[in-house]
Amino acid sequence: MKRIAQTTRLVPERREEYLALHSAVWPAVEAALHVAQIRNYSIFLHGDTLFAYYEYHGEDWDADLATIKADPETQRWWTFTDPCQEPWPDAPPGSRWTDLPEIWHLGEPPRS
């Protein structure tokens, strides 16, 4: 399992729109994430900063990510969510989200 954390900025004027979209994420978008082996996906908000965390449980990250990008409903979803997000200056070209390096993780407690 791979843990992924990402961040982007929320466009202040589109805050309510973005929150409304995420109060009822489209079932087809959630299904595409499940097919791509994404689990425990959460998005958090602090001021105008969005922070996402999810876990990838697959074996072929590039192929699974490609299935999400190719999904027509996910593409349509992004036409609504992308205008609500403003990438950080260091975001990869074409991406709205910047990956964050994991610097520490508390795992399971040792077995006695």
Secondary structure, DSSP 8 states (H G I E B T S, - for coil): -EEEEEEEEE-GGGHHHHHHHHHS--HHHHHHHHHTTEEEEEEEEETTEEEEEEEE--S-HHHHHHHHHH-HHHHHHHHHHGGGEE--TTS-TT-S-EEE------------
